[in-house]
């Protein structure tokens, strides 16, 4: 392990991998460190991503595509289903990945581009000089070391410890941290080309439960509920166990993961002197779906592009790095996060009766193209008793 690089990247997920590949291809010396002993494990994700979004960053490969999804269903508490086919649902359908293989492929591509990759290496704290980040102190297979760099890209996931230790406020309010549990289940009856999303306070309070197929009779079956709803006897795993016992009593659980997903607004600022924050660490998860793979790849690549320009110009100050922060916020992704945050804040207030009413009012509609705004407009037309609150929601999105 060398002690000096142009760019140090913390985290070997999609954000870190795209940052490392992009930075190396631009001619920088790059080091990517990953705290775990293997890239891609453990999987802490439902593994879904829209097809067109994925193709912006990597060519789809059957080696890491578990399922090709053609439709999605949103299921209300009373069983009313809103069905969306592939032509209209956009990023609500796509691929279900095998993240263990997918993440390794992205990191291999970064290594092939020239990045050094070091696993079992944890960043313990930033190296600070005159208020600027100049690398990281690390613990590599139990041995302390220092890695100095012109820019550090923190892509260390939900925990985001490095950015916090560098002085950024990364706190997620309890009510905006989803408590999640997921089983990989086999020998269950599912529709292999359809993802299902179950709503309702009896099923998943202030959240949703999902079934993401991963092949014949196999799926990720998971749930996310808000942290403030989690308590003894009513944890995410408790709700998931009840759903599985009712719907898949003979299914076999071959893997289990638990963790948290932030569904808050992104960090107030994602740059500092010598530092950039990308992916889940920057809180760029979709507040409605909890999905973050595409957003992670976008911010990782953009961070590396801006960092490369700044290194070439010899200026890696916060001001010089700020175009990264400004660009992603002004992008389609940034606008979508802000819009979906507002929609999420409204829908978590609804009781089951209102969810049923809304679902029943649009269940038979054939959308020419599904979008959040199109959905709200149709709900306004068909729910005069909820006109004022729905119109207020629409106005916040305009």
HELIX and SHEET records of a PDB file:
HELIX    1   1 UNK A   14  UNK A   25  1                                  12    
HELIX    2   2 UNK A   51  UNK A   55  1                                   5    
HELIX    3   3 UNK A   62  UNK A   64  5                                   3    
HELIX    4   4 UNK A   86  UNK A   89  1                                   4    
HELIX    5   5 UNK A   90  UNK A   92  5                                   3    
HELIX    6   6 UNK A   99  UNK A  112  1                                  14    
HELIX    7   7 UNK A  161  UNK A  165  1                                   5    
HELIX    8   8 UNK A  174  UNK A  176  5                                   3    
HELIX    9   9 UNK A  227  UNK A  229  5                                   3    
HELIX   10  10 UNK A  236  UNK A  247  1                                  12    
HELIX   11  11 UNK A  279  UNK A  282  5                                   4    
HELIX   12  12 UNK A  293  UNK A  313  1                                  21    
HELIX   13  13 UNK A  318  UNK A  330  1                                  13    
HELIX   14  14 UNK A  332  UNK A  347  1                                  16    
HELIX   15  15 UNK A  352  UNK A  362  1                                  11    
HELIX   16  16 UNK A  372  UNK A  382  1                                  11    
HELIX   17  17 UNK A  384  UNK A  386  5                                   3    
HELIX   18  18 UNK A  387  UNK A  397  1                                  11    
SHEET    1   A 6 UNK A 116  UNK A 118  0                                        
SHEET    2   A 6 UNK A  30  UNK A  33  1                                        
SHEET    3   A 6 UNK A   4  UNK A  10  1                                        
SHEET    4   A 6 UNK A 143  UNK A 154  1                                        
SHEET    5   A 6 UNK A 132  UNK A 140 -1                                        
SHEET    6   A 6 UNK A 121  UNK A 129 -1                                        
SHEET    1   B 6 UNK A 116  UNK A 118  0                                        
SHEET    2   B 6 UNK A  30  UNK A  33  1                                        
SHEET    3   B 6 UNK A   4  UNK A  10  1                                        
SHEET    4   B 6 UNK A 143  UNK A 154  1                                        
SHEET    5   B 6 UNK A 275  UNK A 277  1                                        
SHEET    6   B 6 UNK A 271  UNK A 272 -1                                        
SHEET    1   C 3 UNK A  48  UNK A  50  0                                        
SHEET    2   C 3 UNK A  94  UNK A  97 -1                                        
SHEET    3   C 3 UNK A  65  UNK A  68 -1                                        
SHEET    1   D 7 UNK A  81  UNK A  85  0                                        
SHEET    2   D 7 UNK A  71  UNK A  75 -1                                        
SHEET    3   D 7 UNK A 194  UNK A 198  1                                        
SHEET    4   D 7 UNK A 208  UNK A 215 -1                                        
SHEET    5   D 7 UNK A 218  UNK A 226 -1                                        
SHEET    6   D 7 UNK A 177  UNK A 186 -1                                        
SHEET    7   D 7 UNK A 252  UNK A 262 -1                                        
END                                                                             
